[in-house]
Amino acid sequence: MMPTRDAIQSLLSRLRNLLNQSWQALQCAFRRSRHVWLLMLASLLLSGCVRYEVGVRFDSPNRGEFTQHIQLEERLQRLSGSTAQQWLTLIEQRSQSLGGRIDRLPDNDLLVTIPFTSSSDLQSKFNQFFSPLEKDSPATADISLPPIASRFTLAISNLLLVERNHLRYELDLRSLGVRSASGSLLLSPASLIDLEFRLHTPWGAKSLLATNVNQPAGAPSGKTLVWQLMPGELNQLDVVFWLPSPLGVGTLAIALLVLVGSYLKYPRSLTVSDHTV
C-alpha cells in the first residue's frame, strides 16, 4: 500500500526537525569547545613559539640581578605581530623604570637584566615587573593577555656569619589552559610556551617541595637549580639557600682587628726582678 501524501509530508517534517535539532546541538558543542579546537590547531601550527627564561642570580647578599630571556618564533610574530610588539614594548618600559637594561640578541631575542642590591630590593622589583597589566592604562589597552598571578617572597634569617634565605614563588598559569566545567585540565599549551625559572647562588640551593609539577633539575655547575614551569597549572617553588652575612663577617673582622691592635700596642712582657741574695 502506497503512503499517502499527508504521511509523506509528516515524515519529511519530522526529518527536518531532527536535522535542525542535530545542527543546533553541533553548534552548541562547537561553541563550548571552540577554544579547545583553536588551541589544538595552534599547537599543530605554532609548536614551540614562545620561550621565556627567568633567572635570579646572587653574586653576594648585596649584589645580584634577575633576567628575562624572551624568544618569539617568527611564525608567531607574523600572526600576531602587533600584539607581540606591544607586549615587548611594555616589557622594555617596565625594565627601564626599574633601572634595568635591554639587549637585542640575534634572531630578535630580547634579554632584560635588572640589578638588585638586597633581598628586599629583589622582592620589590620582581613583583613590580611581573605585576598584572592595568587594563585602564593606554599602554595596555590593546594588549589581550589572560590574567596571570605572580607572587614572589624572600625571607631572611640572620645567623651571625651566614644568612638563611627562604624563597617562595607562586605563578598561576591556569588561565593559559582549557578546563572542563569540573575544573580538570582538558588541554595545556605546553607545546606553545616553554617557561623556565633559574636560581643561581654562590653555595647552591635546596628545594623544599617534592611535587610532580615543579621538580627542579640541577645544572652542571652545582650552584644552579632549574625549574620547568607548566602552562595551565599552578606553579609553586619553595627553596632555601645560604649566603655569607655582611654584618656578621664585618663584626668578626672588627673584633679580630681590635684584638690584633691590642696585642701590638700592649705586648706581654716578662718582668725580671733582681733579688739580692
KOLVOKE-757701 format. One line per 4 residues: number of its first residue (from 1); their letters; for each residue x, y, z of N, C-alpha, C. Coordinates in pm, whole numbers, padded with zeros to 5 digits, m for minus. Example, Ala and Ser with C-alpha at 12.3 -4.5 7.8 and 13.67 -1.06 7.14 Angstrom:
<atoms>
1) as) 01319/m00569/00780/01230/m00450/00780/01320/m00330/00780 ~ 01285/m00225/00708/01367/m00106/00714/01290/00003/00787
</atoms>
This chain:
<atoms>
1) mmpt) 00085/m00119/00000/00000/00000/00000/00089/00124/00000 ~ 00068/00215/m00093/00147/00337/m00106/00110/00435/00004 ~ 00214/00503/00065/00184/00601/00169/00113/00721/00110 ~ 00026/00780/00187/m00049/00896/00141/00040/01018/00141
5) rdai) m00011/01125/00078/00066/01250/00070/00085/01312/00208 ~ m00018/01303/00292/m00007/01359/00427/00098/01286/00510 ~ 00106/01154/00491/00205/01076/00566/00347/01112/00524 ~ 00364/01133/00393/00497/01170/00342/00538/01307/00396
9) qsll) 00444/01404/00395/00475/01538/00446/00507/01534/00596 ~ 00432/01450/00670/00459/01438/00813/00598/01380/00839 ~ 00636/01280/00757/00769/01220/00771/00879/01320/00738 ~ 00857/01398/00630/00956/01499/00593/00969/01606/00701
13) srlr) 00857/01642/00761/00859/01742/00868/00939/01692/00988 ~ 00919/01565/01021/00994/01508/01133/01143/01504/01103 ~ 01178/01472/00979/01319/01468/00940/01381/01607/00948 ~ 01305/01709/00903/01357/01846/00911/01380/01888/01056
17) nlln) 01284/01854/01143/01300/01888/01284/01422/01817/01345 ~ 01439/01690/01307/01553/01614/01359/01685/01673/01311 ~ 01690/01716/01183/01812/01777/01130/01840/01911/01198 ~ 01734/01989/01221/01752/02118/01288/01805/02099/01431
21) qswq) 01748/02002/01503/01794/01975/01639/01940/01928/01640 ~ 01977/01844/01543/02114/01795/01535/02210/01909/01504 ~ 02170/01996/01413/02255/02110/01377/02273/02205/01494 ~ 02165/02229/01570/02175/02315/01686/02266/02254/01793
25) alqc) 02256/02122/01809/02341/02053/01906/02488/02063/01866 ~ 02515/02049/01735/02653/02062/01688/02706/02202/01709 ~ 02620/02303/01680/02662/02441/01701/02692/02467/01848 ~ 02607/02417/01935/02628/02436/02079/02757/02369/02125
29) afrr) 02781/02247/02077/02903/02175/02114/03026/02248/02062 ~ 03016/02305/01942/03131/02376/01887/03160/02503/01965 ~ 03050/02573/02005/03071/02695/02082/03139/02664/02215 ~ 03100/02553/02277/03159/02518/02406/03305/02478/02392
33) srhv) 03341/02419/02281/03476/02363/02268/03561/02436/02164 ~ 03517/02554/02121/03594/02620/02016/03733/02659/02065 ~ 03744/02692/02195/03876/02724/02247/03968/02602/02243 ~ 03910/02485/02266/03990/02363/02259/04040/02339/02118
37) wllm) 03949/02355/02021/03988/02332/01881/04090/02436/01835 ~ 04071/02562/01876/04167/02666/01838/04304/02639/01898 ~ 04305/02596/02023/04433/02568/02088/04500/02446/02025 ~ 04419/02345/01989/04476/02228/01923/04535/02265/01787
41) lasl) 04464/02350/01714/04515/02394/01584/04642/02476/01600 ~ 04642/02562/01701/04761/02645/01724/04880/02559/01765 ~ 04853/02456/01844/04964/02370/01888/05026/02294/01771 ~ 04945/02268/01667/04998/02200/01549/05075/02295/01459
45) llsg) 05026/02418/01447/05087/02514/01355/05200/02594/01418 ~ 05193/02616/01550/05285/02709/01615/05363/02641/01726 ~ 05403/02519/01706/05472/02445/01811/05602/02515/01852 ~ 05617/02538/01984/05738/02600/02036/05755/02744/01995
49) cvry) 05648/02824/02004/05654/02961/01953/05711/03061/02052 ~ 05697/03038/02182/05744/03132/02282/05834/03058/02381 ~ 05954/03111/02399/06046/03058/02501/06080/03173/02595 ~ 06051/03153/02724/06067/03261/02823/06146/03203/02940
53) evgv) 06266/03257/02961/06351/03213/03071/06366/03326/03172 ~ 06335/03297/03298/06353/03392/03407/06465/03340/03496 ~ 06563/03424/03523/06676/03383/03606/06702/03481/03718 ~ 06735/03429/03836/06775/03511/03950/06916/03468/03990
57) rfds) 07007/03564/03992/07147/03534/04021/07195/03618/04139 ~ 07245/03550/04244/07304/03616/04360/07455/03604/04348 ~ 07524/03718/04334/07670/03718/04341/07716/03734/04485 ~ 07639/03807/04565/07664/03827/04708/07533/03874/04769
61) pnrg) 07524/03884/04902/07399/03931/04962/07359/04071/04917 ~ 07455/04153/04874/07426/04290/04836/07442/04317/04687 ~ 07447/04211/04609/07463/04232/04465/07409/04112/04389 ~ 07334/04140/04286/07280/04035/04200/07196/04095/04090
65) eftq) 07131/04009/04014/07046/04054/03904/06945/03945/03871 ~ 06830/03989/03819/06738/03891/03762/06715/03927/03616 ~ 06702/03824/03536/06700/03840/03391/06576/03773/03332 ~ 06540/03819/03213/06436/03757/03132/06489/03744/02990
69) hiql) 06496/03621/02942/06538/03595/02805/06414/03551/02727 ~ 06372/03634/02634/06247/03612/02561/06278/03582/02415 ~ 06224/03472/02368/06243/03432/02229/06108/03404/02166 ~ 06073/03478/02061/05948/03459/01988/05978/03405/01849
73) eerl) 05916/03294/01815/05934/03238/01683/05878/03332/01577 ~ 05938/03327/01459/05896/03416/01350/05751/03391/01309 ~ 05704/03267/01321/05565/03237/01283/05466/03310/01372 ~ 05498/03317/01503/05409/03387/01594/05411/03537/01566
77) qrls) 05526/03593/01536/05535/03736/01507/05457/03772/01381 ~ 05453/03680/01284/05377/03708/01163/05227/03707/01190 ~ 05181/03614/01276/05039/03602/01301/04987/03710/01397 ~ 05066/03747/01495/05022/03846/01594/05132/03948/01618
81) gsta) 05182/04004/01510/05295/04096/01520/05266/04217/01604 ~ 05148/04276/01590/05116/04399/01663/05108/04373/01813 ~ 05035/04267/01853/05023/04235/01995/05158/04197/02055 ~ 05237/04117/01982/05368/04076/02033/05459/04197/02052
85) qqwl) 05456/04290/01957/05541/04408/01968/05498/04497/02085 ~ 05368/04510/02106/05320/04590/02219/05362/04526/02352 ~ 05356/04395/02357/05398/04325/02479/05546/04346/02505 ~ 05631/04336/02402/05774/04357/02418/05804/04502/02457
89) tlie) 05728/04596/02400/05746/04737/02436/05714/04760/02583 ~ 05607/04696/02632/05570/04708/02773/05680/04652/02862 ~ 05740/04540/02823/05850/04481/02900/05968/04576/02905 ~ 06000/04639/02794/06110/04735/02792/06083/04853/02884
93) qrsq) 05960/04904/02882/05925/05018/02967/05936/04982/03115 ~ 05888/04864/03151/05895/04824/03292/06039/04803/03337 ~ 06120/04744/03253/06259/04720/03292/06334/04851/03308 ~ 06311/04947/03220/06380/05076/03230/06337/05151/03355
97) slgg) 06208/05141/03392/06161/05209/03513/06222/05150/03640 ~ 06274/05026/03632/06335/04961/03748/06488/04964/03740 ~ 06541/05044/03650/06686/05057/03639/06751/04945/03563 ~ 06677/04874/03477/06733/04762/03402/06785/04806/03266
101) ridr) 06840/04711/03195/06891/04736/03060/06834/04632/02964 ~ 06829/04670/02836/06774/04584/02732/06883/04551/02631 ~ 06896/04426/02598/06991/04383/02495/06915/04307/02387 ~ 06932/04351/02262/06874/04282/02148/06973/04178/02098
105) lpdn) 06932/04053/02104/07017/03942/02063/06983/03900/01920 ~ 07066/03815/01861/07032/03764/01726/06897/03694/01725 ~ 06836/03687/01607/06705/03623/01586/06594/03695/01664 ~ 06613/03828/01686/06511/03910/01753/06484/03868/01896
109) dllv) 06578/03798/01960/06564/03765/02102/06584/03891/02186 ~ 06521/03892/02302/06530/04006/02393/06583/03959/02527 ~ 06687/04026/02579/06744/03994/02709/06728/04116/02800 ~ 06652/04099/02907/06627/04206/03004/06706/04173/03131
113) tipf) 06783/04269/03179/06864/04250/03300/06832/04362/03399 ~ 06790/04325/03519/06755/04422/03623/06839/04392/03747 ~ 06927/04484/03788/07011/04459/03906/06934/04483/04036 ~ 06982/04421/04144/06926/04447/04277/07041/04453/04377
117) tsss) 07018/04522/04488/07122/04545/04588/07096/04474/04720 ~ 06981/04410/04733/06949/04336/04856/06833/04243/04826 ~ 06803/04156/04921/06691/04063/04903/06559/04137/04898 ~ 06543/04240/04982/06419/04318/04979/06405/04395/04848
121) dlqs) 06518/04444/04796/06516/04514/04668/06476/04418/04556 ~ 06526/04296/04560/06489/04194/04461/06339/04165/04468 ~ 06287/04143/04588/06144/04112/04602/06058/04225/04548 ~ 06092/04348/04579/06013/04462/04533/06017/04475/04381
125) kfnq) 06136/04468/04322/06149/04485/04177/06086/04368/04101 ~ 06102/04248/04153/06048/04130/04085/05895/04138/04079 ~ 05833/04171/04191/05687/04180/04195/05635/04296/04112 ~ 05708/04407/04107/05667/04518/04021/05674/04480/03875
129) ffsp) 05782/04412/03837/05799/04377/03697/05691/04280/03649 ~ 05655/04184/03733/05559/04082/03692/05418/04110/03745 ~ 05391/04234/03781/05256/04269/03826/05157/04261/03710 ~ 05028/04232/03738/04928/04221/03629/04914/04352/03551
133) lekd) 04871/04337/03427/04850/04454/03341/04732/04536/03391 ~ 04744/04667/03382/04634/04756/03416/04554/04785/03288 ~ 04431/04734/03285/04351/04745/03164/04312/04889/03131 ~ 04311/04976/03233/04272/05114/03207/04389/05200/03159
137) spat) 04507/05140/03149/04623/05216/03104/04625/05222/02951 ~ 04657/05339/02891/04663/05348/02744/04767/05256/02683 ~ 04875/05228/02758/04982/05144/02703/04940/04998/02691 ~ 04839/04956/02769/04799/04815/02769/04656/04795/02720
141) adis) 04594/04899/02668/04453/04889/02628/04434/04789/02514 ~ 04531/04781/02423/04517/04695/02306/04585/04559/02323 ~ 04641/04532/02441/04708/04404/02465/04609/04307/02528 ~ 04581/04199/02458/04487/04099/02507/04563/03978/02559
145) lppi) 04584/03972/02690/04654/03861/02753/04570/03807/02867 ~ 04572/03677/02890/04495/03620/03003/04555/03664/03135 ~ 04473/03673/03240/04524/03716/03372/04618/03610/03430 ~ 04735/03655/03474/04836/03568/03532/04879/03627/03666
149) asrf) 04866/03549/03772/04902/03595/03906/05042/03548/03940 ~ 05125/03642/03989/05263/03611/04025/05291/03668/04164 ~ 05350/03585/04251/05382/03630/04388/05519/03575/04427 ~ 05611/03667/04457/05749/03633/04488/05783/03688/04626
153) tlai) 05827/03601/04718/05867/03646/04852/06003/03587/04886 ~ 06079/03663/04966/06212/03620/05006/06233/03661/05152 ~ 06233/03562/05241/06250/03587/05385/06394/03554/05426 ~ 06451/03639/05514/06591/03625/05553/06600/03604/05704
157) snll) 06684/03508/05745/06717/03486/05886/06867/03501/05902 ~ 06906/03596/05987/07048/03624/06008/07100/03535/06120 ~ 07197/03449/06086/07255/03356/06184/07403/03386/06202 ~ 07432/03504/06253/07566/03551/06285/07651/03566/06157
161) lver) 07718/03461/06112/07808/03474/05998/07742/03443/05865 ~ 07623/03385/05866/07556/03348/05742/07410/03394/05747 ~ 07350/03403/05629/07209/03437/05616/07135/03319/05553 ~ 07022/03285/05611/06935/03182/05553/06826/03252/05472
165) nhlr) 06822/03226/05343/06725/03288/05253/06619/03185/05214 ~ 06495/03218/05237/06383/03130/05205/06301/03195/05093 ~ 06312/03139/04975/06246/03195/04857/06120/03115/04825 ~ 06009/03187/04809/05884/03125/04765/05835/03200/04641
169) yeld) 05798/03123/04540/05746/03184/04417/05624/03106/04371 ~ 05514/03177/04352/05389/03116/04306/05346/03185/04177 ~ 05334/03107/04072/05296/03159/03940/05174/03079/03892 ~ 05061/03148/03885/04935/03083/03847/04916/03097/03696
173) lrsl) 04937/02987/03625/04923/02984/03479/04800/02905/03435 ~ 04705/02887/03527/04586/02810/03492/04501/02878/03386 ~ 04512/03009/03374/04433/03080/03273/04481/03051/03131 ~ 04601/02992/03116/04651/02961/02983/04598/02828/02930
177) gvrs) 04539/02748/03016/04487/02619/02974/04338/02621/02951 ~ 04288/02515/02891/04144/02497/02868/04095/02392/02966 ~ 03995/02429/03047/03947/02341/03153/03800/02306/03133 ~ 03764/02194/03189/03625/02150/03184/03545/02221/03291
181) asgs) 03413/02195/03294/03327/02257/03394/03366/02214/03535 ~ 03423/02095/03550/03464/02046/03682/03600/02101/03725 ~ 03670/02170/03635/03798/02228/03669/03919/02148/03625 ~ 03899/02029/03570/04012/01949/03525/04067/02005/03394
185) llls) 04199/01992/03376/04266/02047/03259/04240/01958/03137 ~ 04175/02019/03034/04149/01946/02911/04265/01955/02813 ~ 04322/02075/02802/04429/02095/02705/04526/02199/02758 ~ 04654/02166/02755/04758/02257/02803/04837/02311/02685
189) pasl) 04871/02441/02688/04951/02498/02579/05100/02476/02599 ~ 05139/02363/02657/05280/02338/02686/05363/02333/02558 ~ 05301/02291/02445/05376/02286/02320/05393/02424/02258 ~ 05317/02523/02306/05326/02659/02254/05423/02744/02334
193) idle) 05430/02722/02464/05505/02809/02554/05604/02725/02634 ~ 05730/02766/02631/05835/02700/02708/05881/02798/02815 ~ 05847/02770/02942/05877/02860/03052/05978/02795/03146 ~ 06076/02874/03189/06183/02820/03271/06223/02923/03377
197) frlh) 06252/02874/03497/06299/02961/03607/06431/02905/03657 ~ 06533/02993/03667/06666/02954/03712/06705/03033/03836 ~ 06768/02966/03930/06820/03031/04050/06966/02992/04066 ~ 07053/03095/04069/07198/03071/04084/07244/03141/04211
201) tpwg) 07307/03066/04300/07359/03119/04426/07502/03070/04445 ~ 07584/03145/04521/07726/03106/04537/07746/02969/04598 ~ 07658/02928/04690/07675/02799/04759/07569/02696/04720 ~ 07493/02723/04616/07389/02630/04578/07261/02650/04658
205) aksl) 07157/02573/04627/07027/02587/04692/06962/02450/04703 ~ 06856/02444/04786/06784/02319/04809/06635/02344/04800 ~ 06566/02265/04716/06421/02277/04703/06353/02207/04819 ~ 06245/02270/04871/06172/02214/04984/06044/02143/04940
209) latn) 06004/02159/04814/05882/02095/04765/05918/01971/04684 ~ 05836/01869/04699/05858/01744/04624/05735/01713/04539 ~ 05684/01814/04469/05566/01794/04386/05607/01745/04248 ~ 05513/01681/04181/05539/01633/04046/05536/01745/03943
213) vnqp) 05468/01856/03978/05453/01965/03882/05583/02041/03866 ~ 05647/02074/03977/05767/02159/03972/05883/02094/04046 ~ 05947/01999/03982/06068/01939/04036/06189/02006/03970 ~ 06279/02067/04049/06394/02134/03986/06499/02034/03941
217) agap) 06575/02078/03842/06689/02000/03795/06815/02080/03821 ~ 06922/02013/03858/07047/02082/03887/07128/02103/03761 ~ 07191/02220/03750/07280/02250/03639/07416/02185/03664 ~ 07497/02168/03559/07627/02103/03577/07718/02174/03678
221) sgkt) 07701/02307/03695/07787/02380/03788/07761/02343/03933 ~ 07642/02291/03964/07609/02256/04101/07557/02371/04183 ~ 07562/02492/04129/07516/02611/04201/07387/02667/04143 ~ 07327/02599/04048/07208/02648/03980/07098/02543/03983
225) lvwq) 06976/02585/04017/06858/02499/04006/06771/02553/03894 ~ 06712/02462/03818/06630/02498/03702/06494/02432/03716 ~ 06388/02514/03709/06251/02465/03714/06187/02484/03578 ~ 06119/02381/03530/06037/02392/03409/05894/02424/03453
229) lmpg) 05848/02546/03424/05714/02588/03464/05611/02534/03366 ~ 05495/02495/03419/05394/02426/03339/05277/02519/03307 ~ 05255/02554/03181/05136/02631/03144/05009/02553/03175 ~ 04906/02624/03221/04781/02559/03257/04778/02505/03398
233) elnq) 04887/02525/03475/04896/02473/03611/04931/02585/03709 ~ 04910/02556/03838/04957/02644/03945/05097/02600/03982 ~ 05197/02683/03952/05336/02651/03975/05381/02709/04109 ~ 05443/02626/04191/05490/02669/04323/05635/02627/04343
237) ldvv) 05717/02723/04382/05858/02700/04410/05886/02737/04554 ~ 05957/02651/04625/05992/02674/04765/06135/02626/04783 ~ 06228/02718/04808/06369/02682/04807/06442/02762/04915 ~ 06547/02701/04969/06630/02763/05072/06774/02765/05022
241) fwlp) 06842/02878/05046/06985/02886/05015/07053/02977/05117 ~ 07185/02962/05128/07263/03033/05229/07359/03130/05162 ~ 07378/03246/05229/07473/03347/05182/07553/03397/05302 ~ 07677/03441/05279/07752/03500/05391/07687/03628/05437
245) splg) 07686/03650/05567/07625/03769/05625/07726/03883/05630 ~ 07705/03993/05557/07799/04105/05561/07813/04163/05701 ~ 07701/04172/05774/07706/04226/05909/07788/04137/06002 ~ 07762/04007/05996/07835/03914/06082/07983/03908/06048
249) vgtl) 08015/03902/05919/08156/03896/05877/08226/04027/05914 ~ 08157/04140/05895/08216/04268/05932/08242/04280/06081 ~ 08147/04232/06161/08164/04235/06307/08282/04149/06350 ~ 08294/04030/06289/08406/03941/06322/08538/04003/06281
253) aial) 08542/04068/06165/08666/04131/06120/08707/04244/06213 ~ 08610/04325/06257/08641/04435/06350/08693/04380/06483 ~ 08630/04274/06532/08674/04214/06659/08817/04162/06648 ~ 08851/04100/06534/08987/04050/06514/09087/04163/06506
257) lvlv) 09050/04273/06437/09140/04388/06428/09166/04449/06566 ~ 09059/04457/06648/09075/04511/06784/09170/04424/06865 ~ 09155/04293/06855/09242/04202/06929/09386/04213/06883 ~ 09407/04219/06751/09544/04230/06698/09606/04364/06740
261) gsyl) 09525/04473/06732/09576/04603/06772/09613/04608/06919 ~ 09529/04548/07002/09559/04546/07145/09686/04468/07174 ~ 09706/04359/07102/09826/04278/07124/09952/04353/07084 ~ 09943/04427/06970/10060/04501/06922/10090/04622/07011
265) kypr) 09985/04684/07063/10005/04804/07145/10048/04769/07286 ~ 09997/04663/07342/10030/04624/07479/10085/04481/07477 ~ 10208/04464/07426/10264/04327/07421/10293/04277/07562 ~ 10278/04150/07572/10310/04089/07700/10462/04092/07722
269) sltv) 10504/04131/07839/10649/04135/07871/10673/04067/08006 ~ 10781/04008/08011/10819/03942/08135/10895/04041/08222 ~ 10852/04058/08343/10917/04149/08439/11023/04069/08518 ~ 11145/04111/08495/11254/04041/08563/11295/04120/08686
273) sdht) 11286/04060/08795/11323/04126/08922/11457/04071/08972 ~ 11546/04163/09004/11676/04121/09059/11664/04110/09213 ~ 11695/03998/09254/11689/03976/09400/11833/03962/09451 ~ 11862/04033/09556/11995/04022/09618/11993/03908/09719
277) v) 12077/03816/09682/12084/03702/09772/12174/03738/09888
</atoms>
